[in-house]
Amino acid sequence: MTEPRVALVTGGGRGIGAAISLALAGDGFDVAINYRRDEESARQTAQLVEALGRRAEVYAASVDDYEADRRMVDAVLADFGYVDTLVHSAGIASRGQSVVDTDPAEIERVWRTHAFGGFALAQMVVPSMRTRPRGDVVFISSAATKAMGGYSAPYNMAKAAMEALARTLAKEELAHGIHVNIVAPGLVDTEMGRRLAKAVMGAGDDIHSIAGRMPFGHVCSPEEVADVVAWVVSDAARYVNNQCIGVDGGAY
């Protein structure tokens, strides 16, 4: 019997991460769901994964903490035996200040979540992937690295650093049969996206009020991002590596 593929999805309990967890489960993956604080959402997502007939376990860890990452990866490997897919979806927003007004501590905080956390987890999980028939690492970035808009230096810098990590890792691990790719959404209907749309785009309390201004007349859903992730780790993308795939409707 063929062993199932096992995915570790950071931030996998809600938003884009939850949609990715479910999309992968629908394609036959067992899923290790990471969360930082919202255990309830993580467990609800795990129940939905199990309803699809796949195994799910939840793990609390703040991805910016190296030792917490180590404990989580050790627990995942003990529970599942291996990880052949890592999706780094956990993320936080910056506070909308100019470079002049940004607290240096915010640079550190946002960078550690997006870039350092991705580095730590890849470092810990890739050795397991090297033993598998196929390995995949997917970093969830952002159209922000194309736009590089003002008043978001911590986020822009963190996502750009994460993309640099992905490009480097893709070259290093090609010989081991590991695919490393970036999926970069634009505005998405998530808690973070709704805050951004309200603060910057005048969406008020309903992000869908700006649907007419968005490509194809709607705001991107988490599922539309998840579908791309599911594709890029599938056999259909067996010759896809070191790519940044935008999921922004062509707006950037």
N, C-alpha and C positions, 0 to 999 in steps of 0.2 A: 504494500500500500504506500502510495506517495505521501511523504510528510507534508503537512500544510506549511505555507509560508507564514512567518510571524513578523508582525509590524509593531514597532514601538512608535507611538504617535504622541509627541509632546503637545500639551494644550489640547489633548484629544477628547476632552469631556464636553466642550461646548463650542459654538461658533464654527469656524472653518475646520478646526480640529475634529469636532464631533462628526461633521459631514464626511471628513476623510476616513475616520474610523469606520463609519457605516458603509461607505463605498468600498473600502477594502474588504470588509466582512462579506459584503455582497459578492465579491469576487473570490471568496474562499479563504481569506486570510484569518488567522487568529490575531487578536489585537491586545497589546499592552497599552493601556490608556494612562497617560501622565496627566496630573493636575497639580495646581499649586494650592488653591484654597477651596475651590468649589467642589467638594467631595460629592454632594448630592447630584450635581449635573453629570459628573464622571460616572457615578453608579447608574444613573438613568441611561446614559449612553451605552454602558456595558450591558445592561438588560436588553437594549435594542440590538446590540451585536449578537447576544445569545439567542434572541428571537429569530435571528437569521441562520441559526444553527452553528455558529462559530463560538470559540472560547474567547472570553474577555476577562482581564484582570485590571485592577486600578492601582496606581502607585502615586503617592504624594511626594513631590520634590519640586523645589524652586530651581529651575534649570540654570540659574546664574551662580549656583553654589556647587563647586566641584565635588565636594565630599557627598553632598546630597545626591548628585548625579551618580556617583560611584555606588552608593547604597542602592539606588533604584536599579541601575543596570545589573548589579549582582543579583538582586531579587528577581528581575525579569529572566535572567539566564537560568537561575535556579528553578523557576516555575515552568518555563517553556523549553529550556534546553539550548536554545539558540535564538538569535534575531537575524533575519536576513533583509529587513527593510526598516529604515529609520526615516521618519517624517518629522522634521523640526518645524512645528507650526506655532509653538508658544510664542507670544509676543506681547509687548506693551507699547503704548503710544508715548510720544513726548508731549510737552505742555504748551507748545505754541509760542515760545519766547524767541526773540531775536538772538543771534549769536552773542551780542553784547550783554544781553540780560540773562542768558542761560546759566544756571547753577552748574558748575563743573561736576558735581555729584550726579546730576541727571545724565550727563554723558556716560559716566561709568555705569550707572544703573541700566540704562537702555542698551548700551553696548554689551554688557555682560549677559543680558537675557537673549539677545538675538545672535550675536557673534561668538562670544565666549562660550555660551551654553551649547551652541552648535558644534564648536570645536571640541569641547569636553565630551559630549555624547558620541561624536564620530570617533574620537580617539578610543573610547571605551567599547564601542559596538562593532567597529570595522573588523577587529580580529575574529569575531564570530562569523561575520559575513564571508570572510575569506575561506571558510570551511564549507560554505554552501554552494549549491549549483549556480546560484545567481544572488548578487547583493544589490540593493538600491539604497541610495541616500537622496532624499528630496528636501530641499530647503525652501520654505515658504517665505518669499521675499515680498516685494511690493513695487508697483509702478512708480513709487516715490524715487527709486533710483534712476528713473528716466527723467522725471520732472524736476527733481532736486529743488522743490519749492522752498520759499523762504519760511522762516519761523518754525523750522522742524529739523534743525541741525542734528540733535541727538538721534532721531529716528533715521534720517538720511544716512548719517555716518554708520550707524549700526547695521542697517540693511546692506549698505555697500560693502562693509567689512565681511558680512556673512556671504555675500556673493563672491568675494575674493577667496574666501575659504573654500567654497564649493568648486570654483574653477581649479584651485590648486589640488584639492582632493581628487577631482575627476582624473587628473593626469597621473597622480600617484597610484591610484587604485585600479586603473584600466587593466594592468597586467593580471590583476586578481579577479577579473570578471565582474567588477563592481561598477554600476552605473551611478553617476552623481549628476543631478539636474536641479534646476531652480524653477519654481513656479511662482510667478509674480502677478498677483491680482491688483486691480484698481480698487475703487470703492466697492465694498461688499456689505451686504445687509447683515451686520453683526453688531454687537454692543459697541465695539470700538468704532465701526463704520458709522453707526447712528450718531455717536457723539461728534465725530468729525463733520458729518453732513449738517448737523445742527449748528455747530460753531462756525463753520467756514462757508457753507453753501446755502444757508438760510432754509434748511429743511424743516425747521420746527421739530415737533415731536413725531413726525411721520416721515421717515426717509423716502417713502414712495411718492411723496409730494413732488420730488424732483425727478421722477422717472422719465418725464418727457425730455429732460436735458441730458439723459444718459444714452449711450449707444443702444440701439435696438429697442429703445423705449422702455427699458426697465433697469433697475439696480441689480447688479450681479448678486446671485445667491451663493451661499456657502457650497451648495451642491454643484454649482457650475465649476467652482474651483476644484472640488473633490473629484469630479469626473476626469479632469485633466491629470490630477495626481494618480488616480487609478489607472489611467491609460499609460502614463509614463513608466510605471512599474510593471506593466503587463508585457506579455510576449510580443504584442503588437509593436512595442517600442524597444525591441531587443537590440536595435542598432542606434539607439538614441542615447547620447552621452554628452555631458559638458554643455548643456543647452539651458538658456533662460527662456521659458515659455510664458508670454504675457497672457493674462486672462483679464483684459481690460476693455474688450470690445473695440479695440483699435483706437482708443481715445488718446493714447500717448505715443 
